[in-house]
Amino acid sequence: MIILRNRRERYRSLYPSRIIISVYLLIILTGSFILFLPFSSRNISYIDALFTSTSAFCVTGLIVKDTAVDFSFFGKIIILILIQIGGLGYMVFSNVIGIMLRRRLSLRDLTLTKEEYHIDELGDVRRVIKWIIITTFTVETMGIVILYSQFLGEFNSLLALKHSIFHSVSAFCNAGFSTISSNLTGYYKKPVIPLTIAFLFITGGLGFLTIRDVALRAIGMKKHTYSQTKMVLFITFFLLLTYTIIITGFEWNNTLKDLNISEKILTGFFMASTPRTAGFNLVDVGRFLPVTLFLITIAMYIGASPGGTGGGVKTTTFGAIIFWIISCIKGNEETNFRNRRISQETINRAFLLVSITLSYIVFVIILLLITESDVYYSKGLLPIIFEVFSAFGTVGLSTGSTRNPNLSLSADFTTGGKILIISLMILGRVGALSIVTSIMKRKKEKIKFTVSKMQVG
């Protein structure tokens, strides 16, 4: 028992968040070197390879090179692998390999996986890993089959299969990468494709633990769902409904004016769900009204849900703050949701997260206005702000490059500007609190002695 306790203390002292971030950076750098090789890409700079590797691993979807044109078949495979590892989380991916090799999971593996997915108990890690594996490949396989049946009429069988596999994995992992240069622009005429893609990235964005909780409740293995699950489902439904109405209404006579009513509603729903870290688009985002772009920026900042494949500050953070505000307005001393109290610690962490991320986002915007003055004069301030929030939310939506409409605005940025966007993608995927925790020094516990009562005077 003493040996086991010492081992646990040693692994805790290694700062799991610091190890996770270090491995994330190592994978990104490895991916960038492979993508930079001649047999992976066609005449791209190293900064563009690094940007692509980061965007793929952080499941963002912002592109500075056309995935369909500038990368070879091998390069596309590397991008797909980076997306899959980034979507699953590297610890789950490594544990999958360990399980396949019949290797027993070490205490270090279990501890890091628990940290990465915010699992409550160490004993639940193995069950959660198996659930994540089964869910991921089941849902992705379903997506491949459906998409293949739709792409088959447009492409030959081999190319249709390639597109189906790539888009299914990219969608479920909320990456937004596409092997079609124009992304999904115009596919509102084939509703099965955008509906399938939307199902994939909404499911991935809900979070593995949420999906597991709902599934166990549905088959009768649980009588009650967790409060977090209820919060995630409520906020997700609220945002989808609200943004479907907003985008469809504002863009009715703008980007949607040439579409029939059913296509308008479908496109409005799709474009309302994709800012929650997916990054696919059915219409040109660069033609959106300024008010639409601004409101989408808020959705991108909120992002997906905890334990999912997306970024942002998460739906639970948004929900905790909203219900805290409602409680303050009502004059309640405690913050409640569905007959459950939200702890003050949760609310404090939510405000801390928002404060840290917004501060860094503002800092990056200021630096971009200095380094990318040419882009500012040609495109304006809002497209730059939109790009910044898209990077942090690991969304991938963009108003587009002035040089190539198939690329993101980041393609017009200088090397310094691209590095700033890279830092935002990493921040959005790893999480601000994890990064702060890894940097801060752990304080030693002060010894408090027993109070001694004595009379004076």
Buried (B, 14 or more C-beta within 10 A) or exposed (E): EEEEEEBEEEBEEEBBBBBBBEBBBEBBEBBBEBBBEEEBBEEBBEBBBBBBBBBBBBBBBBBBBBBBEBBBEBBBBBBBBBBBBBBBBBBBBBBBEBBEEEEEBEEBBBBBBBBBBEBEEEEBBBEBBEBBBEBBBEBBEBBBEBBBBBBBEEBEEEEBBBBBBBBBBBBBBBBBBBBBBBBBBEBBEBBEBBBBBBBBBBBBBBBBBBBBBBEBBEEEEBEEBBBBBBBBBBBBEBBBEEBBEBBBEBBBEEBBEEBEEEBBBBBBBBBBBBBBBBBBBBBBBBEBBEEBBBBBBBBBBBBBBBBBBBBBBBBBBBBBBBBBEEBEEEEEEEBEBEEEEBEEEBBEBBBBBBEBBBEBBEEBBEBBBEBBEEBBEEBEEBBBBBBBBBBBBBBBBBBBBBEBEBBBBBBBBBBEBBBBBBBBBBBBBBBBBBBEBBEEEEEEEEEEEEEEEEEEE
